[in-house]
Amino acid sequence: MDDEIERRLIHASGIFAPLSYWLGVLTWQQLGYALVAGSVVVLFLEIVRLIVGLDWKIYDDLTREYEKDNLAGYALYVWGVTAVALVFEPRIAIPAMLMLSIGDPISGILGSGELRAAKQAYVLLAMFGVCLFIAVWSVPFLVAVCGALAATIADGVKPVIAGYVIDDNLTIPLGSAVTMYLALTYLPSAVQNLSFLL
């Protein structure tokens, strides 16, 4: 469990990307450049790990057993965050990033870090609640619900295709961002703002 908590803390460090924008350290464009640079570094590390075969100690902290011969989750994390930052505006991209950097580690700790086909109901409810709380500050209520639901589904179900686990480090930010974008674009404004308080 100690290794799992350490991995989740590394995971949560992704909060510094949106935080750098919120605090005015980086502009949105500068953050995009920084993430692209990080993506290039990660690509190099994965080439070295998978093709050259260099086995650094840091990979013990960043990868799981099933990732040894496949793209690692940390790489998919960086690429997923970079993609949403480059494609979507901050009010969509930032909650999508935070659903990954905050929601996923909480869900992982509650689910004990086990690789399952689907997570337990209480873990999914916790993930949904955290993601909804994150998103509702940036987008209308129903849009936040849609984004949180997409992130929860991505977190809760890990399909295996041809022996490769589809990692939620990629599907959480992409799925939630695309869903929120579609909801913002196609749902009428009056519907977007529906909430349980009305």
Residue, then its C-alpha position, 0 to 999 in steps of 0.5 A: m500500500d505504501d508504494e500505491i500511496e507514493r504513486r498516487l502522490i506523484h499522480a496528484s502532483g499534476i495539479f501544478a499544471p493548472l495551478s501555474y495558470w491560476l496563479g499567473v505563473l504561466t499564461w495559457q499559451q506558455l502552459g501549453y508550450a511547457l506541456v508539449a515540452g514535457s510530452v517530448v521528454v516523456l516520449f524519449l523516456e518511453i522510447v528508451r524504456l521500451i526499445v533500448g531497454l534501459d531500466w531506471k529505478i524511477y520506473d519502479d515508482l512510475t509504472r505497474e507490472y502490466e505496463k512493463d511492455n506497453l506504454a506506461g500510465y505516466a506517459l499517457y497522463v502527460w499526453g492526455v493533459t497536454a492534449v486537452a490543454l492544446v485543444f480546449e479552452p481553460r474552463i474545460a481543460i482545467p477541470a479535466m486536468l483536475m479530475l485526473s490529478i485529484g479525482d483519480p488518486i482519491s479513487g485509486i486509494l479508495g479502490s486499494g489500487e487493484l486492477r479490476a474490470a470495474k471498480q466498486a460502487y462506493v469508489l465510483l460515487a466518490m469519484f463522481g462527487v469529487c469530479l462534479f465538485i471540481a467541474v461545477w466551479s468552471v462550467p454550468f451544472l449539467v455540463a459539470v455532471c456530464g464531465a464528471l460522469a464521463a470521468t467516472i466511467a473512464d476511471g471505473v471501467k478499464p477495458v483490455i484490448a489485445g492484452y493491453v489495458i486502456d489506461d484511465n490516465l488518457t481517457i479521464p481527461l480526454g473523455s471529460a473534456v470532450t463531453m463537457y465541450l459537447a454539452l456546452t456546444y449542444l445543450p441549451s443554456a437553460v438546460q445547462n444551468l439546471s441544478f438540484l437547488l431549483 
